[in-house]
Amino acid sequence: MNNVEIRDEFWGVIIKDRDIDLYTCRKLLKGEEIEVAFMPDEDDLQEIINYAKEIFALLDENDMTFREYAADEVLNHYREYIVEGPTITKAEIVNRMRIESFSVGSGRSFDLSYNDDGICGHHIIMVFVDEQGEPCGVDIAG
């Protein structure tokens, strides 16, 4: 078996996939199950797990900020991906986006993956967050 299970009081079971050296678990946020990925360098897994708890605690209050930032970027720079037509508004994008996962690596930055609800052709909207917790980039993946 290539996977190893790690038990954590907060996260529950974290699975390590040895083939790609990635740790993942699932956690409820706003009534929806999301995936959390931990991507450590060397021996900093516990530090990343602890930092991910801080991020998770702030996601509920910061989620709207991240979605608004993403909606602005989609409207300003990724309009060609929008399949709903030219009349879609920022508010509609914000209200339809749903967080699916977040990833934390070494350092204090992280990224969030949002389901686009078909707005951008069923692609993932990635939001990158810097070390200060501020959104700093968006990408349409898929």
Secondary structure, DSSP 8 states (H G I E B T S, - for coil): --EEEEEETTTEEEEEETTTTEEEEEEEETTEEEEEEEE--TT-HHHHHHHHHHHHHHHHHHHHHHHHHHHHHHHHH-GGG--S-TT--HHHHHHH-EEEEEEEESSS-EEEEEE-TTTTSS-EEEEEE-TTS-EEEEEEE-
